[in-house]
Amino acid sequence: MKKAVVLLSGGLDSATVLAMASEQGFECYSVSFDYGQRHRSELEASGRVAAALGVREHKVLTLGLTGIGGSALTDDGIAVPDFNDPFKDSCRQIPVTYVPARNTVFLSLALGWAEVLGARDIFIGANIVDYSNYPDCRPEYLKAFETMANLATRAAIEGDLFRIRAPLLNLTKSEIISEGVRLGVDYGMTVSCYQADEYGAACGVCDSCHYRRKGFLEAGVDDPTPYQCVAV
């Protein structure tokens, strides 16, 4: 059976990607990252999702991204903005919830583990339709990382090339949810909110909550998310 490493945050998108990789016949190894994020309840969610979807092995790697800060997700001095805040990111193209170099760091570690495992496919839940200008979710970035991976690894130099797979890249949130429902994903296990509480209850007002709730409404699927507030 082909092996794949799947980046699993514990959120809606990555859970769907894991189910898709499994359906495609991959033996899946999932990896999550404790990088000092506000929404730490997503780490518990990642374990639930990994167990429910039958991964071969699930790892949680610890990183110190709070040491560089620069993001509302890793720096307590930067507030997570409400989606409906008229002044939110008014002078920015890239939102304050962007974590500097996050996907580059995550993919690099996933690449290392993939090489050790003999896996040549790495799945990531990057999406450019509903999210706001994250530079490390663009198709050209993912293609560039794949090129780098095939220049920087012994496996690739010996002719065994890596593939970065982002099957959600051009799907809307409602399309992602519909696909997950088809695959039997229990979205009640997932946490997407940027500032969910310790029990996984979503704030209901951040960008991620907005897109998640909107996706369920447009997909015509009941939203199982426990919200602290429904002003989305």
Backbone torsions as a table, in degrees:
resi	resn	phi	psi	omega
1	MET	NA	136.1	176.4
2	LYS	-65.1	143.9	178.4
3	LYS	-103.7	147.1	175.0
4	ALA	-140.3	144.7	171.0
5	VAL	-100.2	129.5	-177.6
6	VAL	-117.9	123.8	173.8
7	LEU	-73.4	119.6	-172.8
8	LEU	-124.0	103.7	-179.0
9	SER	-80.2	-26.1	-171.1
10	GLY	103.0	-0.6	179.1
11	GLY	-92.2	-179.7	-176.1
12	LEU	-61.8	-47.2	-174.8
13	ASP	-65.2	-49.1	-175.6
14	SER	-67.7	-31.7	175.9
15	ALA	-63.7	-40.0	178.4
16	THR	-65.6	-42.8	179.4
17	VAL	-61.3	-42.1	178.5
18	LEU	-60.1	-44.1	178.7
19	ALA	-64.0	-37.4	178.9
20	MET	-67.1	-43.5	178.9
21	ALA	-62.3	-40.3	179.1
22	SER	-64.9	-41.8	178.9
23	GLU	-63.2	-31.9	179.8
24	GLN	-76.8	1.9	173.6
25	GLY	95.1	11.1	179.4
26	PHE	-84.0	143.6	165.7
27	GLU	-83.5	115.6	-167.1
28	CYS	-98.1	136.8	172.6
29	TYR	-119.9	120.9	-174.8
30	SER	-106.4	147.4	179.6
31	VAL	-135.4	131.7	176.8
32	SER	-120.1	163.5	-174.4
33	PHE	-130.5	124.7	172.0
34	ASP	-93.2	94.6	-173.6
35	TYR	-111.1	15.7	179.9
36	GLY	90.0	17.9	-177.0
37	GLN	-67.5	149.5	177.3
38	ARG	-59.3	-44.7	-171.8
39	HIS	-86.1	64.8	-174.6
40	ARG	-70.8	-18.6	177.8
41	SER	-63.9	-16.8	177.0
42	GLU	-67.2	-25.7	178.3
43	LEU	-66.5	-40.5	174.9
44	GLU	-64.4	-38.1	177.8
45	ALA	-62.2	-38.9	-179.1
46	SER	-61.6	-38.5	177.5
47	GLY	-65.3	-39.9	178.1
48	ARG	-63.4	-45.1	-178.2
49	VAL	-65.1	-44.1	179.8
50	ALA	-58.7	-44.1	-179.3
51	ALA	-66.8	-42.5	-177.4
52	ALA	-66.5	-34.2	-176.4
53	LEU	-97.0	7.6	167.6
54	GLY	69.5	42.4	178.4
55	VAL	-69.0	154.7	179.1
56	ARG	-69.9	-40.5	178.4
57	GLU	-155.1	141.0	178.8
58	HIS	-123.7	127.8	178.1
59	LYS	-116.7	146.2	168.1
60	VAL	-118.9	114.5	-179.4
61	LEU	-100.7	138.7	-177.2
62	THR	-97.6	128.2	179.4
63	LEU	-125.9	159.9	-178.8
64	GLY	-110.8	53.6	-177.4
65	LEU	-70.2	-15.9	174.2
66	THR	-65.7	-21.2	-179.6
67	GLY	-66.9	-24.1	175.8
68	ILE	-105.3	-20.7	176.6
69	GLY	60.4	-142.8	176.6
70	GLY	83.2	7.6	-179.0
71	SER	-143.8	147.7	175.8
72	ALA	-65.0	-17.0	-179.5
73	LEU	-86.8	-15.6	-176.1
74	THR	-127.5	-2.2	-176.3
75	ASP	-128.0	113.7	-177.6
76	ASP	-64.5	-15.6	179.1
77	GLY	-83.2	-3.8	179.0
78	ILE	-117.0	119.4	-176.4
79	ALA	-77.3	144.7	170.8
80	VAL	-75.2	119.7	-176.1
81	PRO	-75.6	151.5	171.0
82	ASP	-74.4	146.0	-179.8
83	PHE	-59.6	-38.3	-175.2
84	ASN	-90.3	7.6	177.6
85	ASP	-68.4	116.5	-176.5
86	PRO	-64.9	-18.3	-179.0
87	PHE	-99.6	1.6	-178.8
88	LYS	-60.2	123.1	174.9
89	ASP	51.5	32.3	-175.3
90	SER	-62.3	-27.5	-179.1
91	CYS	-110.4	13.6	-175.2
92	ARG	-122.9	142.4	168.7
93	GLN	-85.5	-34.4	-178.2
94	ILE	-106.6	128.2	-173.4
95	PRO	-72.0	162.5	-178.0
96	VAL	-71.4	-10.1	176.3
97	THR	-84.2	-3.2	171.4
98	TYR	-67.0	130.7	177.4
99	VAL	-102.5	116.8	-175.1
100	PRO	-51.7	122.9	174.1
101	ALA	63.4	15.3	-173.9
102	ARG	-57.5	-53.2	-177.0
103	ASN	-66.1	-30.1	177.4
104	THR	-65.2	-43.7	177.5
105	VAL	-65.2	-47.3	-178.4
106	PHE	-61.1	-47.8	-178.2
107	LEU	-65.5	-34.5	178.8
108	SER	-63.7	-43.5	178.7
109	LEU	-69.4	-38.8	176.0
110	ALA	-62.5	-38.9	178.1
111	LEU	-62.2	-45.1	178.6
112	GLY	-59.9	-44.7	179.9
113	TRP	-66.5	-40.2	178.9
114	ALA	-59.2	-42.3	179.9
115	GLU	-63.7	-40.2	178.2
116	VAL	-63.8	-41.2	-176.9
117	LEU	-75.1	-20.9	-170.5
118	GLY	84.5	16.1	175.0
119	ALA	-86.0	144.1	179.7
120	ARG	-123.1	5.3	178.6
121	ASP	-122.0	129.4	179.1
122	ILE	-121.8	121.7	-177.7
123	PHE	-102.4	136.8	178.0
124	ILE	-137.0	144.8	-177.0
125	GLY	-89.0	32.1	179.4
126	ALA	-61.3	142.8	-177.9
127	ASN	-148.8	132.6	-176.5
128	ILE	-110.1	-0.6	-174.6
129	VAL	-82.2	-52.9	-173.8
130	ASP	-92.9	-16.1	-174.7
131	TYR	-97.4	161.8	-166.8
132	SER	-102.7	88.7	163.8
133	ASN	62.7	30.8	173.3
134	TYR	-72.0	118.8	-174.5
135	PRO	-66.1	-26.1	-178.0
136	ASP	-93.5	21.5	170.5
137	CYS	-115.9	2.9	-176.9
138	ARG	-78.7	147.7	179.5
139	PRO	-59.7	-35.4	179.8
140	GLU	-68.2	-32.3	175.2
141	TYR	-66.3	-47.0	-177.5
142	LEU	-64.1	-37.8	176.9
143	LYS	-65.7	-40.7	179.1
144	ALA	-64.4	-39.2	178.7
145	PHE	-65.7	-40.7	177.8
146	GLU	-59.9	-42.5	177.0
147	THR	-60.4	-45.5	177.8
148	MET	-60.0	-44.1	-179.2
149	ALA	-58.5	-35.6	-177.9
150	ASN	-86.2	-0.4	171.1
151	LEU	-102.1	-22.9	-165.7
152	ALA	-109.0	1.9	-174.3
153	THR	-121.0	147.6	178.0
154	ARG	-62.3	-41.6	-178.2
155	ALA	-57.5	-45.4	-178.3
156	ALA	-68.5	-40.1	178.5
157	ILE	-61.3	-31.2	177.8
158	GLU	-85.7	5.6	172.6
159	GLY	100.5	4.3	-178.9
160	ASP	-105.4	92.3	-167.9
161	LEU	-80.9	151.9	176.6
162	PHE	-94.5	152.8	176.3
163	ARG	-129.3	129.0	173.4
164	ILE	-96.0	118.0	-174.8
165	ARG	-110.4	127.9	179.2
166	ALA	-132.2	75.7	-172.1
167	PRO	-68.2	-13.0	-179.5
168	LEU	-96.4	2.3	-165.0
169	LEU	-51.7	-43.6	-174.6
170	ASN	-112.8	19.2	178.6
171	LEU	-94.3	145.8	171.5
172	THR	-75.5	165.1	179.9
173	LYS	-61.1	-38.7	179.5
174	SER	-66.2	-35.9	177.5
175	GLU	-68.0	-37.3	177.0
176	ILE	-63.4	-45.2	-179.7
177	ILE	-63.9	-42.6	178.6
178	SER	-60.8	-40.7	177.7
179	GLU	-65.8	-41.5	178.4
180	GLY	-64.3	-40.1	177.7
181	VAL	-61.9	-42.3	177.7
182	ARG	-59.3	-35.8	-177.5
183	LEU	-87.4	-1.7	176.6
184	GLY	83.2	22.4	178.7
185	VAL	-72.0	131.2	175.5
186	ASP	-91.0	98.9	-176.5
187	TYR	-71.5	-11.4	174.8
188	GLY	-65.8	-17.6	178.4
189	MET	-82.6	-15.1	-169.6
190	THR	-95.0	156.6	176.2
191	VAL	-130.3	123.2	-179.0
192	SER	-114.3	-20.3	-172.2
193	CYS	-62.0	141.0	179.3
194	TYR	-71.1	-16.8	-179.4
195	GLN	-143.4	44.7	177.0
196	ALA	-61.9	149.6	179.4
197	ASP	-78.7	-178.8	-174.3
198	GLU	-64.5	-17.9	178.9
199	TYR	-95.1	-1.1	179.9
200	GLY	90.2	5.6	178.0
201	ALA	-72.7	129.6	-175.1
202	ALA	-81.3	148.6	-177.9
203	CYS	-67.3	-32.2	179.1
204	GLY	86.2	-4.0	-174.5
205	VAL	-126.6	-10.2	-179.4
206	CYS	-80.6	171.1	179.9
207	ASP	-56.1	-45.4	-176.2
208	SER	-63.4	-40.0	176.3
209	CYS	-63.8	-40.7	179.6
210	HIS	-59.1	-50.8	-176.4
211	TYR	-68.3	-34.8	178.8
212	ARG	-65.7	-50.5	-178.3
213	ARG	-63.9	-42.1	178.2
214	LYS	-60.4	-39.8	179.8
215	GLY	-63.2	-43.4	178.5
216	PHE	-64.8	-41.1	179.1
217	LEU	-61.3	-46.0	-177.3
218	GLU	-71.0	-27.6	178.3
219	ALA	-81.6	-11.4	-177.9
220	GLY	70.0	31.7	-177.8
221	VAL	-117.3	137.6	177.8
222	ASP	-61.2	133.8	-179.5
223	ASP	-86.8	115.3	-178.1
224	PRO	-85.8	6.1	-173.4
225	THR	-72.2	129.4	171.4
226	PRO	-81.1	112.7	-179.4
227	TYR	-100.9	138.7	172.5
228	GLN	-74.0	-29.2	-178.2
229	CYS	-147.1	147.4	-177.7
230	VAL	-112.4	21.3	179.9
231	ALA	-83.0	67.1	-178.6
232	VAL	-116.2	NA	NA
